[in-house]
Amino acid sequence: MEMSEAGRDIQFPYSPERIIGMRKTNSMAGMEIISKLYNYEEVKDKLILRPLNYPDHAFELQNNVYRRLGDIALVLYGLISDNGDEGVTTFRIPRGIFERWGLEEDIVIDQALMMTALKAPARLFFTPMEMLSAGTMTGAFMTSAGQAGQIGKWDVPIVTTTRRINGAIAVFYPGVFERISQMYGKKNYFIVFTSIHEARLHCEDSVPPVYMADSLSEINRSFEADEILSRKIFYYDMLEKRLRVFNPLANMA
């Protein structure tokens, strides 16, 4: 399902000092975060993660902060404004700013991931129609008030967020991998990232992975490059509690 985001990203190809100086201009609204960038405690609640395809964005990410998983990069952004249905305005955190914080990268990224989960909670839908007509709690599966139930072997549910924009990030929220495995009856499963906005799940021993790979290739050909998140199939191992890239051809009997 193709989706476009209202709002915008602001790119800052400048030194940290010039970014701070930009707060003095009147051309951008809601720039409070810019003036506080050197103080992590002041801005940590404004830091979020967004998913990008790493090979497609590798050059521009050289001076940014991200966590890489296969061909996916979870990139650290600053939130300038959030206008609800009108979208958000964000910017990538420059590595020079991050280095001034003096913190371990994993600590910053883990905190940003939790903040992203608070701002855009994870949702799981069994059909596209269910997703399009979703109410406030429809598809909730990470809380006791959640409405999502067990996942059948042949179900192919969609994981996204309440906002559905850049919703594939929900797969990486704390506890989501384990919760999905429980919903499958404590089984391993495959993840196919069909865009930056969503992911599809397949129970192990359901659809042959080579078919998933063929389907993903077909889907990616129908999207603009910026909408593509991955060209790989991922596999979650419940016992190892580990996500890895799965090569269908190498694993064919």
C-alpha positions in Angstrom: 0.0 0.0 0.0 1.6 3.3 -1.1 1.5 6.1 1.3 3.0 9.6 1.3 3.7 11.8 4.3 2.3 15.2 4.9 4.9 17.4 6.5 8.6 17.5 5.5 12.2 16.7 6.4 14.7 19.4 6.7 18.2 18.5 5.8 21.1 20.2 7.6 24.3 19.8 5.6 26.0 22.3 8.0 28.3 22.4 11.0 26.7 22.1 14.5 27.5 25.8 15.0 25.6 26.8 11.9 22.6 24.7 12.9 22.4 26.5 16.3 22.6 29.8 14.4 19.6 28.9 12.3 17.4 29.3 15.3 17.7 33.1 14.9 15.9 33.1 11.6 12.2 33.5 11.4 11.7 31.2 8.4 11.0 28.1 10.4 8.4 27.6 13.1 8.8 25.3 16.1 12.6 25.3 16.1 13.1 25.2 19.9 14.8 21.8 19.6 17.5 23.4 17.4 18.5 25.8 20.2 18.9 23.0 22.7 20.7 20.4 20.5 23.9 20.3 22.5 22.0 19.2 25.6 20.8 15.7 25.3 18.6 15.8 28.4 16.7 18.8 26.8 16.1 17.1 23.5 15.8 13.4 24.2 12.0 13.5 24.2 12.1 15.0 20.7 14.3 12.2 19.2 12.7 9.5 17.1 13.8 6.8 14.6 12.7 6.3 11.0 13.5 3.4 8.7 15.4 3.8 5.5 17.0 1.4 3.0 20.7 1.5 3.8 22.3 0.9 0.4 20.0 3.5 -1.2 21.0 6.1 1.4 24.5 5.1 2.5 26.2 8.1 1.1 23.9 10.7 2.7 24.0 8.8 6.0 27.7 9.1 6.5 27.3 12.0 8.9 24.2 10.8 10.6 23.4 8.3 13.5 21.7 5.0 12.8 21.5 1.3 13.7 21.9 -1.1 10.8 20.1 -4.4 10.5 20.7 -6.1 7.1 19.9 -3.6 4.5 17.8 -1.5 6.8 19.0 1.6 8.7 17.0 2.9 11.7 18.0 6.6 11.5 18.0 9.1 14.4 15.8 12.2 13.7 14.9 15.3 15.6 11.2 16.2 15.8 10.7 19.9 15.0 6.9 19.9 14.9 4.0 17.4 14.9 0.8 18.7 13.4 -1.3 15.5 13.6 -2.9 14.7 10.3 -0.9 17.4 8.6 2.3 15.5 9.3 5.6 16.1 11.1 8.7 18.1 10.4 11.9 16.3 11.2 15.6 16.5 10.6 18.4 13.9 10.8 20.6 14.4 13.8 24.2 15.2 12.6 26.9 13.0 14.0 28.7 16.0 15.2 25.9 16.9 17.5 25.6 13.3 18.8 29.3 13.2 19.6 28.9 16.3 21.8 26.4 14.4 23.9 29.2 12.0 25.0 26.8 9.0 25.2 26.9 5.5 23.8 25.1 5.1 20.5 23.0 2.2 21.6 21.7 4.2 24.6 20.6 7.1 22.4 19.0 4.8 19.8 17.2 2.6 22.3 15.7 5.7 24.0 14.7 7.2 20.7 13.0 3.9 19.8 11.0 3.9 22.9 10.0 7.5 22.3 8.9 6.6 18.7 6.8 3.8 20.1 5.0 6.2 22.5 4.3 8.7 19.7 3.2 6.1 17.1 2.2 2.9 18.8 2.4 -0.5 17.0 -0.6 -2.0 15.3 -1.2 -5.4 13.7 -4.0 -5.8 11.1 -5.1 -9.0 9.5 -6.4 -7.4 6.2 -5.8 -4.0 4.4 -9.5 -3.2 4.9 -9.2 -3.6 8.6 -6.3 -1.2 8.6 -8.1 1.4 6.5 -11.2 1.3 8.8 -9.2 1.0 12.1 -10.5 2.6 15.2 -8.4 3.9 18.0 -7.6 0.5 19.5 -8.1 -1.7 16.5 -5.0 -3.7 15.9 -3.4 -3.0 19.3 -1.4 -6.0 20.3 1.2 -4.7 22.8 -1.1 -3.7 25.6 -3.6 -5.6 27.9 -6.4 -3.5 26.2 -5.3 -4.7 22.8 -7.8 -6.3 20.4 -5.6 -8.4 18.2 -5.7 -12.1 18.9 -3.8 -15.2 17.8 -2.3 -15.4 14.4 -3.1 -18.4 12.3 -0.5 -20.3 10.3 -1.8 -19.1 7.0 -2.5 -15.5 8.1 -0.4 -12.8 6.6 -0.9 -9.9 9.0 0.4 -6.3 8.5 2.5 -4.6 11.1 2.5 -0.8 11.1 1.8 2.1 13.5 -1.3 4.1 14.4 0.0 6.8 12.0 0.9 4.2 9.4 3.5 6.6 7.9 7.0 5.1 8.3 5.1 2.4 10.1 7.6 -0.4 9.5 9.6 1.0 12.4 7.0 -0.7 14.7 8.5 -4.1 14.0 11.6 -3.0 15.9 9.9 -1.6 19.0 10.8 -3.3 22.3 9.0 -6.6 22.8 7.4 -6.7 19.4 9.4 -9.7 18.1 8.6 -11.8 21.1 4.9 -10.8 21.2 4.4 -11.8 17.6 6.1 -15.1 18.2 3.6 -15.7 21.1 0.7 -14.8 18.9 1.9 -17.4 16.4 1.9 -20.0 19.1 5.6 -19.6 20.0 6.8 -20.2 16.5 9.5 -18.6 14.3 8.3 -16.4 11.5 9.4 -14.4 8.4 9.2 -10.6 8.0 8.8 -9.0 4.6 9.1 -5.2 4.6 6.8 -4.3 1.7 7.6 -0.5 2.2 8.9 1.9 4.7 5.3 2.1 6.0 4.5 -1.6 6.8 5.7 -5.2 7.1 4.0 -8.5 6.3 4.4 -11.6 8.5 4.6 -15.2 7.4 4.6 -18.1 9.8 7.5 -20.6 9.4 6.4 -23.6 7.3 3.7 -21.7 5.5 4.6 -19.9 2.3 8.0 -21.0 0.8 10.5 -18.1 1.4 11.5 -18.1 -2.3 7.9 -17.0 -3.1 8.1 -14.3 -0.5 11.3 -13.0 -2.2 9.7 -13.0 -5.6 6.7 -11.2 -4.3 8.9 -8.6 -2.6 10.8 -8.0 -5.8 7.5 -7.4 -7.6 6.2 -5.0 -5.0 9.5 -3.0 -4.9 9.3 -2.6 -8.7 6.0 -0.8 -8.2 7.3 1.8 -5.7 9.4 4.9 -5.9 12.9 4.3 -4.5 12.2 6.4 -1.3 9.3 4.1 -0.4 11.4 0.9 -0.5 12.7 -0.3 2.8 14.3 -3.6 2.1 15.1 -6.0 -0.7 15.7 -8.9 1.8 13.6 -11.4 3.6 14.1 -11.4 7.4 13.6 -14.3 9.8 13.0 -14.2 13.6 14.2 -17.1 15.6 12.2 -17.4 18.9 14.8 -19.5 20.8 17.7 -17.4 19.8 15.7 -14.2 20.1 17.4 -12.9 17.0 16.5 -11.3 13.7 18.6 -12.2 10.7 18.5 -11.8 7.0 17.3 -15.0 5.3 18.6 -16.1 1.9 15.8 -18.3 0.3 18.1 -19.7 -2.3 20.9 -20.7 0.1 18.3 -22.4 2.4 16.5 -24.4 -0.3 16.7 -28.1 0.3 
